Amino acid sequence: MSNFFTKYFKESLNPLLTGLIVGFYPLVFYFSNNFSAINSWEHLGFFLLFFIGIPIAVFSLASLAFKYSEPLSKYKPHILFVLIIMTVATLMSQAMYLTIKKKMLLGLLIISVLAAWKLHAHFKKLLIIILLMSILPTVNCVIKIVEHEQKMEWTTLPDSIENAKFKTTPNIYMIQPDGYVGKDMMESDLYRFNNPLYGWLETNGFKVYDNFRSNYPASLTSNSSMFSMKQHRFGKVLFPSIDMPNARDIIAGNNAAITTLRNNGYKNFFIVQDEYFQQNRPQQQYDYYNLDPDEIPYFSNDNNVKKVVFEDLKAAMDTVTVNGPRFYFVEKLLPHHIHFAASKEEERDTYIEKIKEVNGWLKNTVNYISEKDPNAIVIILADHGGWVGLGSYPEMFSTKNPQQIRSIYSTLAAIKWNGNLKEGMDAELKSNVNIFRVLFSVLSENPEYLKYLEDDSSYNLQNGTFSKSVRAVVDDRGKVISN
């Protein structure tokens, strides 16, 4: 390595090697911070062209300019000093902010030009600094790759429920309002709202489940557990995180719930509001998606694509080319969790206004389904709580306050069984992880599957010195674990 760098420092500019070094740090930085959302081969190809191809092109053009222009060649070290800094900074602006920060880059350009008059002879040392800066994100990328390539043993089911034979096959609608808490939490001191929706649901044939909760605090971890019918405890990886390895591949791709439904002749529909669950272009296992992967930009901020969920649901229901029973997963990004952009009270007020908005959407959706598909099973199930009462994102991982913990996990759960429920089969239904196991036990009229209900505990991450560890915060009986 020493001989390599000695030789490189003595030689003239190598545009390929220089471009590779300049683009490598932004590349590994972006991958290390977004790996689970961009871990497809398509993403790798695009980002190699972007982060490596652009700087190689820049320094190749610079090399040609120096060769054919004597005035430019005279100031070659000065130009390269500035060019290295500005190319890295521009790529990092895109990697960090998903946009080019023009004012910031202009200021940096002025500083680098001034610095070049004194330091231009050291321009190659900048490349050594860039390589040193690349070490940590490179190590992080390697860890992420290993974690994503590990066999997900936690998804293995303890029985043969995937081969369950349904006695009845009604259409099934799972409607997921993001971050909608249950009645007990909505009327607590944190939320203080007398929400009329729960009564409306009961009036319209729904069974509303009291004190229901999610098993995880965020959408990826909650839904990957729910569709797998298994607790994953953040995947049992070296560095557990909310952005859990392969969660998107489970939710929007293949999972135990979809396999069971498919084995019973169901056609499966995936209808969502934005690209969040499909950012990494998981292998498509559903029969219908309202969002095509080609609509998702490679530099996605989770908010680039917006679908009108109700209209897309109606269009999917009207699809005449699909025969057989149907399962619809329908996700609406309301009321959503709070975003810590204002005071606790202001965040609470905003959340309540969004509750009122999504209530109207839920009523319209349920009424439409009831009119067009009166015999269907309709499940309204939030993915997690609204987080109202928390003062910051880090507090979600550190709080010991029982009410705040319940705010993170409390979920709206209501099912219109439409005469399919056999008495007592849902007696132990308390959390998201068991929703499909209970549903499939009911449809197959086989209580044996209920012997393998998952533990209903809720889990979170706890901040450590260098990483986060997994801890249970609500036990199987619904009691908050405060220590």
C-alpha positions as CSV (number, residue, x, y, z in Angstrom):
1,M,0.0,0.0,0.0
2,S,2.9,2.3,0.9
3,N,4.5,1.7,-2.5
4,F,1.2,2.2,-4.3
5,F,0.7,5.7,-2.8
6,T,4.4,6.6,-3.3
7,K,4.1,5.8,-6.9
8,Y,0.8,7.6,-7.2
9,F,2.2,10.8,-5.6
10,K,5.1,10.8,-8.1
11,E,3.0,10.3,-11.2
12,S,0.8,12.9,-12.9
13,L,-3.0,13.0,-12.5
14,N,-4.7,9.7,-13.0
15,P,-8.4,10.7,-13.7
16,L,-9.8,7.2,-13.2
17,L,-8.2,6.7,-9.8
18,T,-8.8,10.2,-8.7
19,G,-12.5,10.1,-9.7
20,L,-12.9,6.7,-7.9
21,I,-11.4,8.0,-4.7
22,V,-13.4,11.3,-4.8
23,G,-16.7,9.5,-5.4
24,F,-16.1,6.6,-3.0
25,Y,-16.7,8.5,0.2
26,P,-20.1,9.9,-0.9
27,L,-21.0,6.5,-2.2
28,V,-20.4,4.5,1.0
29,F,-21.7,7.4,3.1
30,Y,-25.1,7.2,1.3
31,F,-25.3,3.5,1.3
32,S,-24.3,3.2,5.0
33,N,-27.1,5.5,6.0
34,N,-29.8,4.2,3.7
35,F,-28.9,0.6,3.0
36,S,-32.2,-1.1,3.7
37,A,-34.0,1.3,1.4
38,I,-31.6,1.0,-1.5
39,N,-30.2,-2.5,-1.4
40,S,-31.3,-3.6,-4.9
41,W,-29.0,-4.3,-7.9
42,E,-30.8,-1.5,-9.7
43,H,-29.8,1.0,-7.0
44,L,-26.2,-0.2,-6.9
45,G,-25.9,0.3,-10.6
46,F,-27.4,3.8,-10.5
47,F,-25.4,5.0,-7.6
48,L,-22.1,3.6,-9.0
49,L,-22.8,5.6,-12.2
50,F,-23.8,8.7,-10.1
51,F,-21.2,8.8,-7.4
52,I,-18.3,7.2,-9.3
53,G,-19.1,8.0,-12.9
54,I,-19.6,11.7,-12.4
55,P,-16.2,12.4,-10.7
56,I,-14.4,10.2,-13.2
57,A,-16.0,12.2,-16.0
58,V,-15.0,15.5,-14.2
59,F,-11.4,14.6,-13.8
60,S,-11.1,13.1,-17.2
61,L,-12.3,16.4,-18.7
62,A,-9.9,18.2,-16.4
63,S,-7.0,16.0,-17.6
64,L,-7.8,16.8,-21.2
65,A,-8.1,20.5,-20.5
66,F,-4.7,20.5,-18.8
67,K,-3.2,18.6,-21.8
68,Y,-4.4,21.0,-24.5
69,S,-4.5,24.3,-22.6
70,E,-1.2,25.8,-21.4
71,P,-2.8,28.5,-19.2
72,L,-4.8,25.9,-17.3
73,S,-1.9,23.6,-17.1
74,K,0.1,26.3,-15.4
75,Y,-2.4,26.4,-12.5
76,K,-3.1,22.6,-12.5
77,P,-2.4,22.0,-8.8
78,H,-4.6,25.0,-7.8
79,I,-7.5,23.8,-10.0
80,L,-7.2,20.2,-8.8
81,F,-7.2,21.3,-5.2
82,V,-10.4,23.2,-5.7
83,L,-11.9,20.6,-8.0
84,I,-11.4,17.8,-5.5
85,I,-13.0,19.7,-2.7
86,M,-16.0,20.9,-4.7
87,T,-16.7,17.5,-6.3
88,V,-16.8,15.8,-3.0
89,A,-18.8,18.6,-1.4
90,T,-21.4,18.6,-4.3
91,L,-21.8,14.8,-4.1
92,M,-22.1,14.9,-0.3
93,S,-24.7,17.6,-0.6
94,Q,-26.8,15.3,-2.7
95,A,-26.1,12.3,-0.4
96,M,-27.0,14.2,2.8
97,Y,-29.8,16.5,1.7
98,L,-31.0,15.0,-1.6
99,T,-30.5,18.4,-3.2
100,I,-27.6,20.7,-4.2
101,K,-27.2,23.3,-1.4
102,K,-26.1,26.2,-3.7
103,K,-25.3,28.8,-1.1
104,M,-23.3,26.4,1.0
105,L,-21.3,25.2,-2.0
106,L,-20.7,28.8,-3.1
107,G,-19.3,29.6,0.3
108,L,-17.1,26.5,0.2
109,L,-15.9,27.4,-3.3
110,I,-14.7,30.8,-2.1
111,I,-12.9,29.2,0.9
112,S,-11.3,26.5,-1.2
113,V,-10.1,29.0,-3.9
114,L,-8.4,31.1,-1.2
115,A,-6.9,28.0,0.5
116,A,-5.6,26.8,-2.9
117,W,-3.1,29.7,-3.1
118,K,-1.2,28.4,-0.1
119,L,-2.0,24.7,-0.1
120,H,-2.3,23.8,-3.8
121,A,0.9,21.6,-3.7
122,H,-0.9,19.3,-1.3
123,F,-3.9,18.5,-3.4
124,K,-3.1,14.8,-3.5
125,K,-3.1,14.7,0.3
126,L,-6.8,15.6,0.1
127,L,-7.3,12.2,-1.5
128,I,-5.6,10.4,1.4
129,I,-7.9,12.3,3.8
130,I,-11.0,11.2,1.7
131,L,-9.9,7.6,1.9
132,L,-9.4,7.8,5.7
133,M,-12.9,9.4,6.0
134,S,-14.3,6.4,4.0
135,I,-13.2,3.8,6.5
136,L,-16.1,4.1,9.0
137,P,-18.9,4.2,6.4
138,T,-17.2,1.3,4.5
139,V,-17.2,-0.8,7.7
140,N,-20.8,0.2,8.3
141,C,-21.7,-0.9,4.8
142,V,-20.1,-4.3,5.3
143,I,-22.0,-4.8,8.5
144,K,-25.3,-3.9,6.8
145,I,-24.6,-6.3,4.0
146,V,-23.8,-9.1,6.4
147,E,-27.0,-8.4,8.4
148,H,-29.2,-8.3,5.3
149,E,-27.7,-11.6,4.0
150,Q,-28.2,-13.5,7.2
151,K,-30.9,-16.2,7.1
152,M,-34.0,-14.9,8.8
153,E,-34.5,-17.8,11.1
154,W,-37.0,-15.8,13.1
155,T,-39.6,-16.1,10.3
156,T,-39.8,-19.9,10.6
157,L,-43.3,-20.8,11.9
158,P,-43.8,-23.4,14.6
159,D,-46.7,-25.2,12.8
160,S,-48.2,-25.7,9.4
161,I,-50.6,-22.7,9.4
162,E,-49.3,-21.7,5.9
163,N,-51.0,-24.8,4.6
164,A,-54.3,-24.2,6.4
165,K,-57.4,-24.9,4.4
166,F,-60.1,-22.3,4.7
167,K,-63.7,-23.4,5.1
168,T,-64.9,-20.0,3.9
169,T,-63.1,-17.5,1.7
170,P,-64.6,-14.1,2.1
171,N,-62.8,-11.1,0.6
172,I,-60.6,-9.5,3.3
173,Y,-59.7,-5.8,3.6
174,M,-57.0,-4.8,6.0
175,I,-57.1,-1.0,6.3
176,Q,-54.1,0.5,8.1
177,P,-54.4,4.1,9.3
178,D,-50.8,5.0,10.3
179,G,-50.3,5.7,14.0
180,Y,-53.9,5.6,15.1
181,V,-54.2,4.9,18.8
182,G,-56.9,2.9,20.6
183,K,-59.9,4.4,22.6
184,D,-58.2,4.0,26.0
185,M,-55.2,6.1,24.9
186,M,-57.3,8.6,23.0
187,E,-59.2,9.5,26.1
188,S,-56.1,9.6,28.3
189,D,-54.5,12.7,29.7
190,L,-52.0,12.8,26.8
191,Y,-54.5,12.8,24.0
192,R,-57.7,14.1,25.7
193,F,-60.1,13.5,22.8
194,N,-63.5,12.0,22.9
195,N,-63.3,10.3,19.5
196,P,-66.7,9.4,18.0
197,L,-65.2,6.8,15.5
198,Y,-65.1,3.9,18.0
199,G,-68.8,4.2,18.6
200,W,-69.4,4.6,14.8
201,L,-67.5,1.4,14.2
202,E,-69.5,-0.6,16.7
203,T,-72.7,0.7,15.2
204,N,-71.6,-0.5,11.8
205,G,-70.9,-4.1,12.8
206,F,-67.3,-3.8,14.0
207,K,-65.9,-5.4,17.1
208,V,-63.5,-2.9,18.6
209,Y,-60.7,-4.5,20.6
210,D,-59.8,-2.7,23.9
211,N,-56.3,-2.1,25.1
212,F,-54.9,-3.3,21.8
213,R,-51.2,-2.7,21.0
214,S,-48.5,-3.0,18.5
215,N,-45.4,-5.1,19.2
216,Y,-43.0,-2.5,17.8
217,P,-42.8,1.3,17.7
218,A,-42.6,2.0,13.9
219,S,-44.1,0.8,10.6
220,L,-41.3,-1.4,9.3
221,T,-40.7,-3.4,12.5
222,S,-44.4,-3.6,13.3
223,N,-45.7,-4.7,9.9
224,S,-42.9,-7.2,9.2
225,S,-43.8,-8.9,12.4
226,M,-47.5,-8.8,11.7
227,F,-47.2,-10.3,8.2
228,S,-44.8,-12.9,9.4
229,M,-47.0,-13.9,12.3
230,K,-43.8,-14.0,14.4
231,Q,-41.9,-11.8,16.9
232,H,-38.5,-10.8,15.5
233,R,-37.2,-8.6,18.3
234,F,-35.6,-6.4,15.7
235,G,-34.1,-9.3,13.7
236,K,-31.4,-10.5,16.1
237,V,-28.7,-8.6,14.3
238,L,-25.4,-7.1,15.6
239,F,-26.7,-3.5,15.5
240,P,-30.6,-3.5,15.7
241,S,-32.4,-0.5,14.4
242,I,-35.9,0.8,13.5
243,D,-34.9,0.4,9.8
244,M,-34.8,-3.4,10.2
245,P,-33.0,-5.6,7.7
246,N,-35.3,-7.0,4.9
247,A,-38.4,-5.5,6.5
248,R,-39.6,-4.1,3.2
249,D,-39.0,-7.4,1.4
250,I,-41.3,-9.0,3.9
251,I,-44.1,-6.4,3.9
252,A,-44.3,-5.6,0.2
253,G,-42.8,-8.9,-1.0
254,N,-43.1,-12.4,0.4
255,N,-44.4,-13.3,3.8
256,A,-46.2,-16.0,5.7
257,A,-49.6,-14.2,5.6
258,I,-49.6,-13.8,1.8
259,T,-48.4,-17.3,1.3
260,T,-51.3,-18.7,3.4
261,L,-53.8,-16.5,1.5
262,R,-52.3,-17.5,-1.9
263,N,-52.5,-21.2,-0.9
264,N,-56.2,-20.7,-0.5
265,G,-56.8,-19.1,-3.9
266,Y,-56.6,-15.5,-2.8
267,K,-55.5,-12.7,-5.1
268,N,-53.5,-10.1,-3.1
269,F,-53.6,-6.4,-3.5
270,F,-51.1,-3.9,-2.1
271,I,-52.4,-0.3,-2.0
272,V,-50.4,2.4,-0.3
273,Q,-50.1,6.1,-0.2
274,D,-46.4,6.5,-0.8
275,E,-43.2,4.6,-1.7
276,Y,-41.9,3.9,1.8
277,F,-42.5,0.1,1.8
278,Q,-41.2,-0.3,-1.8
279,Q,-38.2,1.9,-1.8
280,N,-35.7,-1.0,-2.3
281,R,-37.8,-2.5,-5.1
282,P,-38.7,-5.8,-3.3
283,Q,-39.6,-8.8,-5.4
284,Q,-43.2,-8.5,-6.2
285,Q,-45.4,-11.2,-4.7
286,Y,-48.8,-9.5,-4.6
287,D,-51.0,-9.7,-7.6
288,Y,-51.6,-6.0,-7.7
289,Y,-49.7,-2.9,-6.7
290,N,-51.1,0.6,-7.0
291,L,-47.5,2.0,-7.1
292,D,-45.1,0.8,-9.8
293,P,-41.5,0.6,-8.7
294,D,-40.5,2.7,-11.8
295,E,-42.4,5.6,-10.2
296,I,-39.9,5.7,-7.3
297,P,-36.9,7.9,-7.8
298,Y,-33.5,6.4,-6.8
299,F,-32.9,9.3,-4.5
300,S,-36.1,8.9,-2.6
301,N,-37.0,10.9,0.5
302,D,-40.0,8.7,1.4
303,N,-42.3,11.4,0.2
304,N,-41.8,11.6,-3.6
305,V,-44.8,9.6,-4.7
306,K,-48.3,10.3,-3.4
307,K,-51.3,8.2,-4.3
308,V,-55.0,8.8,-3.7
309,V,-55.6,5.7,-1.7
310,F,-59.4,5.7,-1.9
311,E,-59.5,6.1,-5.7
312,D,-56.8,3.4,-6.1
313,L,-58.8,1.0,-3.8
314,K,-62.0,1.6,-5.9
315,A,-60.0,0.9,-9.1
316,A,-58.6,-2.3,-7.6
317,M,-62.0,-3.5,-6.5
318,D,-63.3,-2.9,-10.0
319,T,-60.6,-5.0,-11.6
320,V,-62.7,-7.6,-13.5
321,T,-59.8,-9.7,-14.7
322,V,-59.1,-11.1,-11.3
323,N,-61.1,-14.2,-10.2
324,G,-61.4,-15.8,-6.8
325,P,-61.3,-14.3,-3.3
326,R,-59.3,-11.2,-2.7
327,F,-57.1,-9.7,0.1
328,Y,-56.5,-6.0,0.2
329,F,-53.8,-4.3,2.2
330,V,-54.7,-0.6,2.3
331,E,-52.4,1.9,4.0
332,K,-53.2,5.6,4.7
333,L,-50.6,7.9,6.1
334,L,-53.0,9.5,8.6
335,P,-53.0,10.4,11.4
336,H,-49.3,9.5,11.4
337,H,-47.1,9.9,14.4
338,I,-46.0,13.3,15.7
339,H,-42.9,14.8,14.2
340,F,-41.3,16.8,17.1
341,A,-41.5,20.0,15.2
342,A,-43.3,22.0,17.9
343,S,-44.2,21.8,21.6
344,K,-45.9,18.7,23.0
345,E,-49.2,20.5,23.1
346,E,-49.0,21.8,19.6
347,E,-48.1,18.3,18.3
348,R,-51.0,16.9,20.2
349,D,-53.4,19.5,18.6
350,T,-52.0,18.7,15.1
351,Y,-52.5,15.0,15.7
352,I,-56.1,15.4,16.8
353,E,-56.9,17.4,13.7
354,K,-55.4,14.6,11.6
355,I,-57.6,12.1,13.5
356,K,-60.7,14.1,12.5
357,E,-59.5,14.1,8.9
358,V,-58.7,10.3,8.7
359,N,-62.1,9.6,10.5
360,G,-63.9,10.9,7.4
361,W,-61.7,8.9,5.1
362,L,-62.3,5.7,7.1
363,K,-66.0,6.2,7.1
364,N,-66.1,6.7,3.4
365,T,-63.9,3.7,2.8
366,V,-65.9,1.4,5.0
367,N,-69.2,2.6,3.6
368,Y,-67.9,2.0,0.0
369,I,-66.7,-1.5,0.9
370,S,-69.9,-2.3,2.7
371,E,-71.9,-1.2,-0.4
372,K,-69.8,-3.0,-3.0
373,D,-68.7,-6.0,-1.0
374,P,-71.2,-6.5,1.9
375,N,-70.0,-10.0,2.9
376,A,-66.3,-9.1,3.3
377,I,-64.2,-9.2,6.5
378,V,-62.9,-5.7,7.1
379,I,-60.0,-5.2,9.5
380,I,-59.0,-1.7,10.6
381,L,-55.6,-2.0,12.3
382,A,-53.0,0.7,13.0
383,D,-49.4,-0.2,12.8
384,H,-48.3,1.6,16.0
385,G,-49.3,4.5,18.3
386,G,-49.2,8.3,17.7
387,W,-46.2,9.1,20.0
388,V,-48.1,12.0,21.5
389,G,-46.5,13.1,24.8
390,L,-43.0,12.5,23.7
391,G,-40.7,15.5,23.5
392,S,-38.1,14.1,21.0
393,Y,-37.3,11.2,18.9
394,P,-34.5,9.9,21.2
395,E,-37.0,10.0,24.1
396,M,-38.9,7.2,22.4
397,F,-36.0,4.8,23.2
398,S,-35.3,6.1,26.7
399,T,-38.6,6.9,28.3
400,K,-39.7,4.9,31.3
401,N,-43.0,6.8,31.6
402,P,-45.9,4.2,31.4
403,Q,-48.2,6.7,29.6
404,Q,-45.6,7.6,27.1
405,I,-44.8,4.0,26.4
406,R,-48.5,3.2,25.9
407,S,-48.7,6.2,23.5
408,I,-46.0,4.6,21.4
409,Y,-47.8,1.2,21.1
410,S,-51.5,1.7,21.6
411,T,-53.3,0.9,18.3
412,L,-56.8,1.0,16.9
413,A,-58.0,-2.5,16.2
414,A,-61.5,-3.2,14.9
415,I,-62.8,-6.1,12.8
416,K,-66.1,-6.5,11.0
417,W,-66.3,-10.3,11.0
418,N,-69.5,-10.5,9.2
419,G,-70.6,-13.7,10.9
420,N,-67.4,-15.5,10.3
421,L,-66.1,-15.4,13.9
422,K,-66.6,-18.4,16.0
423,E,-67.2,-17.5,19.7
424,G,-64.0,-17.4,21.8
425,M,-61.5,-17.8,18.9
426,D,-60.4,-14.2,19.3
427,A,-60.3,-14.2,23.1
428,E,-56.5,-13.9,23.1
429,L,-56.2,-11.4,20.4
430,K,-54.2,-8.5,22.0
431,S,-51.6,-7.4,19.6
432,N,-50.7,-7.0,15.9
433,V,-48.4,-10.0,15.7
434,N,-51.3,-12.5,16.1
435,I,-53.9,-10.8,13.9
436,F,-53.4,-13.1,10.9
437,R,-53.0,-16.3,13.0
438,V,-56.4,-15.6,14.6
439,L,-57.9,-14.7,11.2
440,F,-56.7,-17.9,9.5
441,S,-57.8,-20.0,12.5
442,V,-61.3,-18.5,12.2
443,L,-61.4,-19.1,8.4
444,S,-60.1,-22.6,8.6
445,E,-62.3,-23.3,11.7
446,N,-59.2,-24.9,13.3
447,P,-58.5,-23.8,16.9
448,E,-55.3,-25.9,16.9
449,Y,-53.5,-23.0,15.2
450,L,-54.3,-20.9,18.2
451,K,-51.9,-23.0,20.3
452,Y,-49.0,-21.2,18.7
453,L,-50.0,-17.6,19.3
454,E,-47.0,-15.4,19.7
455,D,-46.0,-13.7,22.9
456,D,-47.9,-10.3,22.9
457,S,-45.0,-8.3,24.4
458,S,-43.9,-5.0,22.9
459,Y,-40.3,-4.3,22.2
460,N,-38.1,-1.2,21.8
461,L,-34.5,-0.3,21.4
462,Q,-32.4,1.1,24.2
463,N,-29.6,3.5,23.6
464,G,-26.2,2.1,24.5
465,T,-22.6,3.4,24.2
466,F,-22.0,2.4,20.6
467,S,-25.3,0.8,19.5
468,K,-28.9,0.0,20.6
469,S,-30.0,-3.1,22.5
470,V,-33.5,-4.7,22.4
471,R,-35.6,-4.6,25.5
472,A,-39.2,-5.5,26.3
473,V,-41.3,-2.4,27.4
474,V,-44.7,-4.1,27.6
475,D,-45.1,-7.6,28.8
476,D,-47.4,-10.3,27.5
477,R,-50.2,-9.3,29.9
478,G,-50.1,-5.6,28.8
479,K,-48.2,-4.4,31.8
480,V,-45.5,-1.7,31.2
481,I,-42.1,-2.8,32.2
482,S,-40.5,0.3,33.8
483,N,-37.1,-0.9,34.7
